[in-house]
Amino acid sequence: MSRKYSSKINKIRTFALSLIFIGFIIMYFGIFFKESVLIMTIFMILGLLSIIASTIVYFWIGMLSTKAVQVICPACNKPTKMLGRVDMCMHCREPLTLDKELEGKEFDEKYNRKK
């Protein structure tokens, strides 16, 4: 079974973007309850909270990205940022590691978990 991996930073950014769209969808459902101001307001507030959560996640990943180790990918020769012991290149999805013990091993995100 082949699993499609992507860099951790891109995964978190994708999650934050999905929170924005989820927030808009929740707000859109609120329009169907125009006759009940309370229910419509609840949907609008929940949608707004989702968008605020997205802003917080974007801020957090931005701060995390400034502390990430920047490396040059050996496959595409482009700079990419790494979080953890193993990560993928943001451009070509080449498995990357800075840990000498993991070089040559099959890529697995479990290597980033603490023992």
Phi and psi in degrees as a GROMACS rama.xvg file:
@    title "Ramachandran Plot"
@    xaxis  label "Phi"
@    yaxis  label "Psi"
@TYPE xy
-93.5679  122.881  SER-2
-105.852  137.309  ARG-3
-86.7395  117.54  LYS-4
-99.4424  157.588  TYR-5
-145.637  169.159  SER-6
-67.4176  150.969  SER-7
-62.714  -39.6024  LYS-8
-62.3454  -42.8861  ILE-9
-66.9055  -35.8437  ASN-10
-62.0031  -44.3785  LYS-11
-68.9864  -38.4128  ILE-12
-63.9837  -39.6688  ARG-13
-63.8815  -39.8558  THR-14
-61.7439  -43.9863  PHE-15
-63.5437  -40.3492  ALA-16
-64.9144  -39.373  LEU-17
-66.1698  -32.6695  SER-18
-61.4915  -36.3919  LEU-19
-63.9027  -48.1259  ILE-20
-66.1583  -38.6182  PHE-21
-62.0679  -41.0192  ILE-22
-60.3545  -43.2733  GLY-23
-65.3635  -39.5665  PHE-24
-64.9455  -42.4072  ILE-25
-61.0626  -42.9769  ILE-26
-63.8863  -38.2913  MET-27
-62.7717  -40.6547  TYR-28
-62.3998  -27.9772  PHE-29
-62.7333  -27.3745  GLY-30
-63.9638  -30.1406  ILE-31
-69.8414  -9.78568  PHE-32
-113.754  41.6157  PHE-33
-59.2628  -33.7234  LYS-34
-70.2117  -22.7922  GLU-35
-113.15  102.729  SER-36
-61.7565  -37.0986  VAL-37
-63.8981  -48.2438  LEU-38
-65.5649  -42.7565  ILE-39
-61.3179  -42.1087  MET-40
-63.5198  -39.8013  THR-41
-61.4063  -45.328  ILE-42
-61.8445  -42.1548  PHE-43
-64.5073  -40.9806  MET-44
-68.1844  -41.4934  ILE-45
-61.979  -40.9421  LEU-46
-63.9493  -42.4785  GLY-47
-63.375  -40.6899  LEU-48
-62.7564  -36.5055  LEU-49
-64.8772  -40.7126  SER-50
-69.139  -38.0362  ILE-51
-64.9049  -40.6641  ILE-52
-60.7137  -38.6809  ALA-53
-61.8911  -41.8836  SER-54
-61.9579  -41.1611  THR-55
-64.8972  -42.1521  ILE-56
-64.9774  -42.2051  VAL-57
-61.522  -41.7006  TYR-58
-63.016  -45.8742  PHE-59
-60.673  -46.2222  TRP-60
-70.1331  -28.7924  ILE-61
-65.2409  -42.9851  GLY-62
-66.4339  -40.4262  MET-63
-66.115  -36.7532  LEU-64
-66.0126  -31.2776  SER-65
-70.3985  -23.7794  THR-66
-94.5874  -6.90457  LYS-67
-69.9056  150.765  ALA-68
-77.8713  127.161  VAL-69
-95.6011  127.367  GLN-70
-129.554  162.934  VAL-71
-97.8771  124.649  ILE-72
-68.1314  130.5  CYS-73
-70.3008  -21.3786  PRO-74
-84.458  -47.3523  ALA-75
-109.556  -3.84321  CYS-76
58.0532  29.3474  ASN-77
-107.805  148.001  LYS-78
-70.991  138.915  PRO-79
-142.968  160.472  THR-80
-107.614  142.079  LYS-81
-115.938  136.809  MET-82
-119.439  127.53  LEU-83
87.1167  -169.72  GLY-84
-75.7282  -37.1174  ARG-85
-129.352  146.819  VAL-86
-158.618  173.066  ASP-87
-108.313  151.363  MET-88
-65.0127  137.244  CYS-89
-68.6849  -21.2677  MET-90
-98.7363  -48.5195  HIS-91
-116.768  0.913692  CYS-92
60.624  33.0693  ARG-93
-76.1379  131.677  GLU-94
-64.7972  134.196  PRO-95
-126.806  146.832  LEU-96
-151.278  148.991  THR-97
-105.444  -3.88441  LEU-98
-88.9469  117.902  ASP-99
-61.1587  -30.2597  LYS-100
-67.4872  -25.1062  GLU-101
-96.9191  -5.83512  LEU-102
-63.0357  132.171  GLU-103
86.8768  -10.4348  GLY-104
-82.9803  159.263  LYS-105
-62.3515  135.943  GLU-106
-66.0175  131.282  PHE-107
-150.19  127.62  ASP-108
-67.2586  -13.8052  GLU-109
-64.3409  -20.6509  LYS-110
-64.1854  -19.481  TYR-111
-83.6061  -13.6649  ASN-112
-77.9281  144.414  ARG-113
-76.2015  145.527  LYS-114
